[in-house]
Amino acid sequence: MTQKELQVQRLVKEAQEAYLRLHTRRHFLKESAMGLGALAMGSLLGGCCGNSNAIAPVAFDPAHPLLPKPPQFAGKAKSVIYLHMAGAPSQLELFDYKPELMKMDGQDCPPSLLAGKKFAFISGVPKMLGPQARFAQHGESRTWVSENLPHFSTVVDEVSFLKAVTTDQFNHAPAQLLMHTGSPRLGRPSMGSWVTYGLGTENQNLPGFVVLTSGGSFPDAGKSVWGSGFLPSVYQGVQCRSEGDPVLFIKDPNGMSRDLRKASIETINEANRQEYAEYNDPEILSRISQYEMAYRMQITAPEVMNINDEPSYIHEMYGTQPGKSCFANNVLLARKLVEKGVRYVQLFDWGWDAHGDSPNNAVNIGLINKCRTIDKAITALLLDLKQRGLLEETLVVWGGEFGRTPMMENRNGINAPFKGRDHHTEAFTIWMAGGGIKPGYTYGETDEIGYSAVSGKTDAFDIQATILNQLGFNHEQFTYYFQGRPFRLTDVGGKVIRDIIA
């Protein structure tokens, strides 16, 4: 053993001895007082919250919080890959074909579309904006898809489209929070946290909930869209990287051997166990579990997160760029992660806030370029999962946080020279595939210009309820008690979209 290792080992031992000396008579008295208080509080809560008809809570073992758990009923899906295009892509240039809108291109927007409505960048009387892409029907389902997604158009028969999704948030951060946490305000657990809380995960050497980002920035709502809120912190998303080390500081520093790392973690966790015996705080047990997970991840994560060993045809299929940080790399990693038993993989791709690019361009070049970065990858993901027999048990979701207006945005009452679309709450498109979802189906319809839902109207709570249903949970009964009342992902709303379930 080197001199440096001996020094680290001595410091660890001294820290452990110092901690043990803290157990004094004063600590005993404090522990006793806390115990009496806990007894009193327990009797009060039992009296006001006791309910023999209440749904049995999810079994939670703080010492082993990520062990696999059975759902409330047999679900079709075992894992989820959620692809969020942060910034909100225009459904009118991708999936919602509206030839009538083209006829209105350049005309003044009818006042009826503006009265009583809120927009981010529209005031005065804007001009209508026709579709900035050509459309064609594809597959046996004859689904309309624009020229911006030529590869994806070949797999539309694997997908269910939701064409009439709505929201009540027209700013990015609140809309993203609503989509992923069930609330436009901070503090609620994300959907991935709920899922891993309810189901645990099948691979104890990897996190149950992994987050991958691309596009050069975080989503507008920041890391709160994968936070655990009031759920135990072990259920928050673990952000990994597709470039460099998958997790920062995953390698041992110079002078720290594997055995010494193990000894130091065992010493830290022994101190944590003694602290748990004193305070009975389940978060301490979660901390112990996380230390142990981090130790195991040092071996497992670099192997799983390495895409270099994938065959050349897979790299061609996905359009990956090994060694770089990009959306395609993250999509391939998502397949590898669910294949290894990770429960929930969340991809955020930033840069879809399409407000127009140039006064001389009739086509939104930014949107076209973003489509090029995702087209091959999302197509490959569905094909790859299917050929591996994983699509039926993996639910894939794609979408943004709101839609785009059929009229051109203008600011301060002046039509902008850029042919971009404003934020729109009344209609956008999300699609789902796999995990027991009906293939080659379209649910919901918007009016002739894509402004409002006319049938099959859905919202964020319906999306969440459907995802939970496919995993085996009744969204109304899947709750967590916090601050004296049960909370659920879908708040007081949500209905399962039965029409898209196979």
C-alpha positions in Angstrom: 0.0 0.0 0.0 1.4 3.4 -1.0 2.1 6.2 1.6 -0.8 8.2 0.3 -3.2 5.3 0.6 -2.0 4.7 4.2 -2.6 8.4 5.0 -6.2 8.3 3.5 -6.9 5.1 5.5 -5.7 6.7 8.7 -7.9 9.8 8.2 -10.9 7.6 7.5 -10.3 5.7 10.8 -9.8 8.9 12.8 -13.1 10.3 11.3 -15.0 7.2 12.4 -13.6 7.3 15.9 -14.5 11.0 16.2 -18.0 10.2 15.2 -18.4 7.5 17.8 -17.2 9.9 20.5 -20.2 12.1 19.8 -22.6 9.6 21.5 -22.9 11.3 24.8 -25.5 11.6 27.6 -26.8 14.7 25.9 -27.5 12.7 22.7 -29.3 10.1 24.7 -31.6 12.7 26.3 -32.2 14.3 22.9 -33.1 11.0 21.4 -35.6 10.2 24.2 -37.3 13.6 23.8 -37.6 13.1 20.1 -39.1 9.6 20.7 -41.8 11.1 23.0 -42.6 13.7 20.4 -42.9 11.1 17.7 -45.3 9.1 19.8 -47.5 12.1 20.3 -47.5 13.1 16.7 -48.3 9.5 15.6 -51.4 9.4 17.8 -52.6 12.8 16.4 -52.0 11.7 12.8 -53.6 8.4 13.4 -56.7 10.0 14.7 -57.1 12.5 11.8 -55.8 10.5 8.9 -56.9 6.9 9.7 -59.1 5.5 7.0 -59.9 1.8 6.6 -61.0 2.4 3.0 -57.7 4.1 1.9 -55.7 2.6 -0.9 -52.7 0.7 0.5 -49.6 2.9 -0.1 -46.7 1.8 -2.3 -44.3 -0.4 -0.3 -41.2 1.6 0.5 -38.1 0.1 1.9 -35.7 3.0 2.7 -32.7 0.7 2.9 -33.4 -0.7 -0.6 -35.5 2.0 -2.3 -34.9 0.9 -5.9 -35.7 -2.8 -5.6 -38.3 -3.9 -8.2 -41.9 -3.6 -6.9 -45.1 -4.9 -8.4 -47.5 -2.4 -10.0 -51.2 -2.2 -8.9 -52.1 -4.3 -11.9 -50.4 -6.0 -14.8 -49.2 -3.3 -17.1 -48.1 -3.7 -20.7 -44.9 -1.5 -20.4 -41.9 -2.1 -18.2 -40.0 1.0 -19.0 -40.4 4.5 -20.6 -38.3 6.6 -23.0 -39.7 10.1 -23.1 -38.3 12.3 -25.9 -39.1 16.0 -25.1 -38.4 18.6 -27.8 -37.8 21.6 -25.5 -39.1 24.8 -27.0 -42.2 23.3 -28.7 -41.9 22.1 -32.4 -44.6 23.4 -34.8 -47.2 20.7 -35.4 -48.2 22.6 -38.5 -44.9 21.9 -40.2 -44.7 18.3 -39.0 -47.9 16.3 -38.5 -51.1 18.5 -38.6 -51.7 18.9 -42.4 -54.0 21.9 -43.0 -54.5 22.8 -46.8 -57.2 25.4 -45.8 -54.6 27.3 -43.9 -52.5 27.6 -47.0 -55.4 29.4 -48.7 -55.4 31.9 -45.9 -51.7 32.6 -46.1 -50.9 36.3 -45.8 -54.5 37.3 -44.9 -55.3 39.3 -41.8 -56.1 37.0 -38.9 -59.9 36.9 -38.2 -60.7 38.8 -34.9 -62.6 35.8 -33.6 -59.2 33.9 -33.2 -57.8 36.7 -31.1 -60.6 37.8 -28.8 -60.0 36.9 -25.2 -56.8 34.9 -26.0 -53.3 35.3 -24.5 -50.2 35.0 -26.7 -46.6 35.4 -25.9 -45.6 37.5 -29.0 -48.8 38.5 -30.7 -50.6 41.9 -30.4 -52.6 43.9 -32.9 -53.8 42.0 -36.1 -51.3 39.4 -37.3 -51.2 37.7 -40.7 -52.1 34.1 -41.2 -49.2 31.8 -42.1 -49.7 28.8 -44.3 -47.8 25.5 -43.8 -44.1 26.0 -44.5 -43.6 22.4 -45.7 -45.1 19.9 -48.1 -47.0 16.9 -46.8 -47.8 13.4 -48.0 -49.6 10.3 -46.6 -47.5 7.4 -45.5 -47.9 3.7 -44.4 -51.1 1.6 -44.4 -52.5 4.1 -41.9 -52.2 6.9 -44.5 -50.8 9.3 -41.9 -49.9 12.8 -43.0 -46.2 13.6 -42.3 -44.3 16.6 -43.7 -41.1 16.4 -45.8 -39.2 17.5 -42.7 -39.2 13.9 -41.3 -38.6 11.6 -44.3 -37.2 8.7 -42.2 -39.9 8.9 -39.6 -42.6 8.8 -42.2 -41.5 5.1 -42.9 -42.5 4.0 -39.3 -45.8 5.8 -38.8 -47.6 2.5 -38.6 -45.9 1.9 -35.3 -47.2 5.1 -33.8 -50.4 6.5 -32.2 -50.7 10.2 -32.8 -52.5 12.5 -30.4 -53.5 15.5 -32.6 -55.5 17.6 -30.1 -53.3 18.0 -27.1 -53.9 21.2 -25.1 -52.4 23.0 -22.2 -53.2 26.2 -20.1 -49.5 27.4 -20.0 -48.1 29.5 -22.8 -44.6 30.1 -21.4 -41.9 27.4 -21.7 -40.8 26.7 -18.1 -44.4 26.4 -16.6 -45.6 24.4 -19.6 -42.6 22.0 -19.3 -43.2 21.6 -15.5 -46.9 20.9 -16.1 -46.1 18.2 -18.7 -43.5 16.4 -16.5 -44.6 17.1 -12.9 -48.3 17.8 -13.1 -48.0 21.4 -11.9 -46.7 24.6 -13.5 -45.0 25.5 -10.3 -41.9 24.2 -8.7 -41.8 21.5 -6.0 -43.7 18.5 -7.4 -42.0 15.2 -8.3 -41.3 14.5 -11.9 -43.0 11.7 -13.8 -39.8 9.6 -13.8 -39.6 10.0 -10.0 -43.1 8.8 -9.6 -42.5 5.8 -11.8 -39.3 4.7 -10.1 -41.0 5.3 -6.7 -43.8 3.0 -7.7 -41.9 0.3 -9.6 -38.2 0.5 -8.5 -35.9 -0.7 -11.2 -34.6 -4.0 -12.6 -30.9 -3.1 -12.5 -29.5 -2.3 -9.0 -26.2 -1.2 -10.5 -27.7 1.7 -12.4 -30.1 4.5 -11.5 -33.8 3.8 -12.1 -34.3 7.2 -13.7 -31.7 8.6 -16.1 -31.8 12.0 -17.9 -29.9 12.9 -21.1 -29.8 16.4 -22.6 -28.8 17.7 -26.0 -29.0 20.9 -27.9 -26.5 22.9 -25.9 -28.7 23.9 -23.0 -31.0 22.7 -20.3 -34.8 22.9 -20.8 -36.2 26.3 -19.7 -37.6 24.8 -16.4 -34.1 23.6 -15.5 -33.3 20.5 -13.5 -36.7 20.7 -11.7 -38.3 18.8 -14.6 -36.5 15.7 -13.4 -36.5 16.5 -9.6 -38.0 14.3 -7.0 -40.0 17.0 -5.2 -41.4 15.7 -2.0 -40.6 12.1 -2.8 -37.4 10.6 -1.3 -34.4 12.1 -3.1 -33.2 8.7 -4.3 -36.0 8.9 -7.0 -34.8 12.1 -8.7 -33.4 11.8 -12.2 -29.6 11.1 -12.6 -28.2 13.2 -15.4 -25.7 11.4 -17.5 -23.6 12.6 -20.4 -23.0 11.1 -23.9 -19.6 12.8 -24.1 -16.7 12.0 -21.7 -17.4 10.3 -18.4 -21.1 9.4 -18.2 -21.2 11.0 -14.7 -18.9 13.6 -13.3 -16.2 12.3 -10.9 -17.1 8.7 -11.6 -13.4 7.8 -11.7 -11.4 7.4 -8.5 -8.8 10.1 -8.0 -5.1 9.4 -8.1 -4.0 7.5 -5.0 -7.4 6.0 -4.4 -7.5 2.3 -5.1 -10.8 0.3 -5.6 -10.3 -1.4 -2.2 -9.7 1.9 -0.4 -12.8 3.4 -2.1 -14.9 0.5 -0.8 -13.4 0.9 2.7 -14.2 4.6 2.8 -17.8 4.1 1.6 -18.3 1.4 4.2 -17.0 3.8 6.9 -19.2 6.6 5.7 -22.2 4.4 5.6 -21.5 3.0 9.1 -21.6 6.6 10.3 -24.9 7.1 8.4 -26.4 4.0 10.0 -25.6 5.3 13.4 -27.1 8.6 12.5 -30.3 6.8 11.3 -30.4 4.9 14.6 -30.4 8.3 16.4 -32.8 10.3 14.2 -34.8 7.6 12.4 -34.8 9.7 9.2 -35.5 7.5 6.1 -33.5 10.0 4.0 -30.4 8.8 5.8 -31.1 5.3 4.5 -31.6 6.7 1.0 -28.2 8.4 1.4 -26.6 5.0 2.3 -28.3 3.4 -0.8 -27.0 6.2 -3.0 -23.4 5.9 -1.8 -23.6 2.1 -2.6 -25.2 2.8 -5.9 -22.4 5.3 -6.8 -19.8 2.6 -6.0 -21.4 0.1 -8.2 -22.0 2.6 -11.0 -18.2 3.1 -11.3 -18.0 -0.3 -12.9 -21.4 -0.6 -14.7 -22.1 2.9 -16.0 -19.0 3.4 -18.2 -19.7 0.1 -19.9 -23.4 0.7 -20.5 -22.8 4.4 -21.6 -20.1 3.5 -24.1 -21.6 3.5 -27.6 -18.2 2.9 -29.4 -18.7 -0.9 -29.3 -22.0 -0.8 -31.2 -21.7 -2.3 -34.7 -21.3 0.1 -37.6 -24.8 -0.6 -39.0 -26.3 0.7 -35.7 -24.3 3.9 -35.9 -25.5 4.4 -39.5 -29.0 3.6 -38.5 -29.1 6.2 -35.7 -26.8 8.8 -37.2 -24.6 8.8 -34.1 -21.4 10.7 -33.6 -19.3 8.8 -31.0 -17.3 11.1 -28.8 -19.7 14.1 -29.2 -22.7 15.2 -27.3 -25.8 15.0 -29.6 -29.4 13.8 -29.7 -28.7 10.7 -31.8 -26.1 9.5 -29.3 -28.6 10.0 -26.4 -31.3 8.0 -28.3 -28.9 5.1 -28.7 -28.0 5.3 -25.1 -31.7 5.3 -24.2 -32.1 2.0 -26.0 -29.0 0.6 -24.2 -30.3 1.7 -20.8 -33.8 0.2 -21.1 -32.1 -2.9 -22.4 -30.1 -3.1 -19.2 -33.2 -2.6 -17.0 -33.4 1.1 -16.4 -37.0 2.0 -15.7 -37.3 5.6 -17.0 -35.1 7.5 -19.5 -35.8 11.1 -20.2 -34.3 12.9 -23.1 -34.5 16.7 -23.4 -33.4 18.2 -26.8 -33.2 22.0 -26.5 -33.6 24.5 -29.5 -37.2 24.0 -30.8 -38.4 27.5 -30.0 -39.1 28.4 -33.6 -39.9 32.1 -33.9 -38.4 32.4 -37.4 -34.9 32.8 -38.7 -34.5 35.4 -41.4 -36.7 38.0 -43.2 -35.6 36.5 -46.5 -36.6 32.9 -45.7 -40.1 31.7 -46.2 -39.2 28.4 -44.5 -38.1 28.1 -40.9 -34.5 27.0 -41.4 -34.1 26.4 -37.6 -37.0 23.9 -37.6 -35.6 22.1 -40.6 -32.2 21.8 -39.1 -33.6 20.5 -35.8 -35.7 17.9 -37.7 -32.5 16.7 -39.4 -30.9 16.0 -36.0 -33.7 13.8 -34.8 -35.2 12.2 -37.9 -32.9 9.2 -38.3 -32.5 8.6 -34.5 -36.2 8.4 -33.5 -36.9 6.2 -36.5 -34.0 3.9 -35.6 -35.1 3.8 -32.0 -38.5 2.3 -32.9 -37.0 -0.2 -35.4 -34.2 -1.2 -33.1 -36.5 -1.8 -30.1 -38.8 -3.8 -32.3 -36.1 -6.0 -33.7 -34.8 -6.7 -30.2 -38.3 -7.6 -28.9 -38.3 -4.6 -26.6 -40.9 -2.3 -28.2 -43.9 -4.1 -26.7 -42.6 -3.5 -23.2 -41.0 -0.1 -23.8 -43.3 2.9 -24.0 -41.8 5.7 -26.3 -43.3 9.2 -26.0 -42.4 12.2 -28.2 -43.6 15.8 -28.0 -43.1 19.3 -26.7 -44.8 21.5 -24.1 -47.3 23.4 -26.3 -48.0 24.0 -30.0 -47.6 26.8 -32.5 -50.2 29.3 -33.9 -51.6 29.2 -37.4 -51.0 33.0 -37.6 -47.6 34.7 -37.9 -46.3 36.2 -34.7 -46.0 40.0 -34.4 -44.7 42.2 -31.7 -46.0 45.6 -30.6 -48.7 45.3 -33.2 -46.2 45.0 -36.0 -45.9 41.9 -38.2 -42.4 40.5 -37.7 -40.3 40.0 -40.9 -39.6 36.5 -39.7 -42.1 33.9 -40.7 -42.3 32.3 -37.3 -45.2 31.1 -35.2 -46.0 32.1 -31.6 -46.7 29.8 -28.6 -50.1 28.2 -28.8 -52.0 26.4 -26.0 -55.0 25.1 -27.8 -53.6 22.4 -30.1 -50.4 20.4 -30.5 -49.3 16.9 -31.4 -47.7 14.2 -29.2 -47.1 10.6 -30.3 -46.7 7.4 -28.5 -45.4 4.0 -29.5 -44.9 0.5 -28.0 -45.8 -0.4 -24.5 -49.2 -1.7 -25.4 -50.2 1.4 -27.5 -52.2 0.9 -30.6 -50.0 1.2 -33.7 -50.9 3.2 -36.8 -53.7 5.2 -35.2 -54.6 8.8 -34.9 -56.7 10.2 -32.0 -58.1 13.7 -31.9 -58.6 16.3 -34.6 -58.1 20.1 -34.9 -60.2 22.5 -37.0 -59.5 23.3 -40.6 -56.6 25.7 -39.8 -55.2 23.8 -36.8 -56.2 26.4 -34.2 -58.5 24.5 -31.8 -59.3 20.9 -30.9 -62.6 19.7 -32.3 -62.5 16.1 -31.2 -60.4 13.9 -29.0 -59.2 16.8 -26.8 -56.5 15.7 -24.3 -54.1 17.5 -21.9 -50.9 16.8 -19.9 -52.9 15.0 -17.1 -54.4 12.6 -19.7 -50.9 11.9 -21.1 -49.6 11.2 -17.6 -52.6 9.0 -16.7 -52.1 7.0 -19.8 -48.4 6.5 -19.2 -49.1 5.3 -15.6 -51.9 3.0 -16.9 -49.5 1.3 -19.3 -47.1 0.7 -16.4 -49.8 -0.8 -14.3 -51.0 2.1 -12.1 -54.4 3.7 -11.5 -53.4 7.4 -11.6 -56.2 8.3 -9.1 -55.0 5.8 -6.6 -51.2 6.1 -7.0 -50.6 8.7 -4.3 -48.0 9.9 -1.7 -48.9 11.6 1.6 -47.2 15.0 2.0 -48.0 17.8 4.4 -51.1 16.0 5.6 -52.8 15.1 2.4 -52.3 12.6 -0.5 -50.7 14.0 -3.7 -50.7 12.4 -7.1 -49.0 13.1 -10.4 -52.3 14.0 -12.2 -53.4 16.4 -9.4 -57.2 16.4 -9.6 -57.5 15.7 -13.4 -56.6 13.2 -16.0 -58.2 10.4 -17.9 -56.7 7.4 -19.5 -56.9 7.7 -23.3 -58.4 4.3 -23.9 -58.8 4.8 -27.7 -55.0 4.5 -28.3 -54.5 1.4 -26.1 -54.2 -1.9 -28.1 
